[in-house]
Amino acid sequence: MTGTILGCIADDFTGATDLAGLLARSGVKVSLRIGIPDQPPTQTSPFEVIALKSRTAPVADAVAEARAALAWLRKAGAQRFFWKYCSTFDSTAEGNIGPVAEALMADLDADQTIYCPAFPENGRSIFMGNLFVGQQPLSESPMKDHPLTPMRDSNLVRLLAPQVTKPVGLIDRMTVAMGAVALRSSLDAHRSDGTAHIVVDAVANADLETIAAACRDMPLMTGGSAVAMPLPALYLADGLLAANAQKQVSRIIGPETIVLSGSCSEMTNAQVANYRATGAPSYQLDPLVLNKTGEGPVLDWLAGQDLTKAPLIYATVDPASVKAAQMKLGVAAAGELIERTLAACAVTARNAGARRIIVAGGETSGAVTKALEISQLDIAAEIAPGVPWTYCTSAGHEIALALKSGNFGKPSFFADALTTLANT
Ligand code: ADP
């Protein structure tokens, strides 16, 4: 067994992919597990990320899952851990971020951790404890109307305090700007005062470098994905990670490809239009038609395709058309119908020889990976920030899989994905 240096626990699937992708920028091998593995660890990577689906789960369930994930990662050899949540701190007063952190701290006997969801490359910054999305405070951003986790306060200290039992403090940008030594002394001062939970300001990648440098020996760090990004280089410098640590390997995967899109975000609409304009064969799934005909017509179409032409099957439409389908079929039923169909297309395409599978949509990705019975992904080349290619095994076949949530990627994403793989 190869020792794992950092064990990460993410509260959702695409968040886990995002974190795994940023860690993999270092070139070191990163594995992503979908859920807590059934088997004890045997062959593990220097960086292991376990994807949970606990963002909106009841607190007790989220805590139990995170502790089970921690136990698995400790068995894999990890002595440092990272609790990853959304860069918009998606949670409620009864939310899971604080309770999970406290439970992990208790298991690790840690008396302090940091909270840093900043992701400057994606416009998430923290100043004086207030989280900004672009130029807007979190509570004035579209996140204020999120259906599950509406964020009505931008202040992370105020958001976190009701979620935890121990005191919450802030280390602001003035200290972070003074460098890692100053930040570490401020953390120590807070520790001697008994302040266990420290929100740390960050507005630029340089701040994240300082924070990671100051906190790299903490048993537990928490945050968005970006504050973990400097850790591989720091571990290499510290000799924790050997220069010859396991590297990502590129694999030869056949050219047969299927592209599946179940996301209706603005960016995915642009990406589908852009890909169709390249002349790639495509099939549009209409939930109302599908509800009458079943999966037969699309599976027949798929059977007649030359998979080396990377055909696209999409349900992606504008918000008005989504609403119209939801009014007729119900929100959940319309979504499940599309997810089930795209999952069936993935299995059919794999059985027909597709070895490169590109999926757009967070929930859609979950449905496809489940249908393909994939439990582990090795992270490979990055297509766009937060979206890497991954390698996995499905029904005994080696597959290259790209999973993209909502608004990630540029309009040329699908073609970019194919070019990225061809160049690795
Ligand atoms: P994103 O990452 O953009 O949020 P998801 O896959 O997570 O994408 O969510 C999109 C949801 O919308 C899925 O449940 C999908 O099945 C559903 N959906 C996709 N196309 C349609 C459509 N034409 N009408 C109604 N629902 C749709």
Residues whose N, C-alpha, C, O or C-beta is under 5 A from the ligand:
A	BS01	ADP	G262 S263 C264 S265 L285 P287 A315 T316 V317 S321 V322 A325 A334 G335 E336 I338 E339 A360 G361 G362 E363 T364 S405 G406
